[in-house]
């Protein structure tokens, strides 16, 4: 699930929810909602999250199923 992937990637990078919220310019509570599956980031937010978490996400991919990969592709 997207929410689990966001949380796992954030933790693997050693980031707090507040730190992750900086790049897409959202509040910590928004990240919390994403991680709990209460809301879903839009395509622009997924791209920003991918940049922050070092996981390449194109706008086309983000508009697809919304699945942020668990690990970065090499």
C-alpha distance (Angstrom), angle and dihedral (degrees) to the residues before:
residue distance angle dihedral
X1 . . .
X2 3.77 . .
X3 3.80 93.6 .
X4 3.81 92.2 55.0
X5 3.81 91.7 47.2
X6 3.80 92.7 51.7
X7 3.79 91.5 50.3
X8 3.82 94.4 44.7
X9 3.81 92.9 48.7
X10 3.81 92.5 45.9
X11 3.79 91.7 51.3
X12 3.82 92.6 44.9
X13 3.81 88.2 57.0
X14 3.81 91.5 48.1
X15 3.80 92.6 -119.5
X16 3.77 127.2 147.4
X17 3.79 119.4 -136.0
X18 3.79 87.8 -106.2
X19 3.81 92.3 53.7
X20 3.80 92.0 48.2
X21 3.80 90.0 50.3
X22 3.82 92.4 61.0
X23 3.84 99.5 75.2
X24 3.79 99.0 49.3
X25 3.83 87.0 38.6
X26 3.79 97.0 -124.0
X27 3.79 132.0 130.7
X28 3.80 123.7 -97.9
X29 3.80 90.4 -108.3
X30 3.80 90.0 62.4
X31 3.80 91.2 55.3
X32 3.80 88.6 48.0
X33 3.82 90.4 53.5
X34 3.80 91.1 49.7
X35 3.79 91.3 50.5
X36 3.80 92.5 47.9
X37 3.80 91.9 48.1
X38 3.80 93.2 -117.2
X39 3.79 92.6 123.3
X40 3.79 137.7 8.4
X41 3.80 126.5 -132.1
X42 3.79 115.0 -117.5
X43 3.81 122.7 -122.0
X44 3.81 94.6 -87.2
X45 3.81 91.0 50.1
X46 3.81 91.8 48.6
X47 3.80 90.3 53.8
X48 3.83 90.7 49.4
X49 3.81 91.0 47.2
X50 3.79 90.1 49.9
X51 3.80 90.7 53.3
X52 3.80 92.0 48.8
X53 3.80 93.3 46.5
X54 3.84 94.9 42.1
X55 3.80 92.0 -116.3
X56 3.80 113.3 129.8
X57 3.80 110.5 -127.9
X58 3.79 120.3 171.6
X59 3.78 121.6 -153.0
X60 3.80 88.5 -113.2
X61 3.81 91.4 54.5
X62 3.79 91.1 45.6
X63 3.80 90.9 54.4
X64 3.82 89.8 52.2
X65 3.79 121.6 71.0
X66 3.81 93.9 -31.8
X67 3.79 92.5 -122.1
X68 3.78 111.4 151.2
X69 3.81 106.4 -157.0
X70 3.80 116.7 -110.3
X71 3.82 93.3 -130.0
X72 3.76 134.3 21.9
X73 3.78 116.4 -98.1
X74 3.76 115.0 -123.3
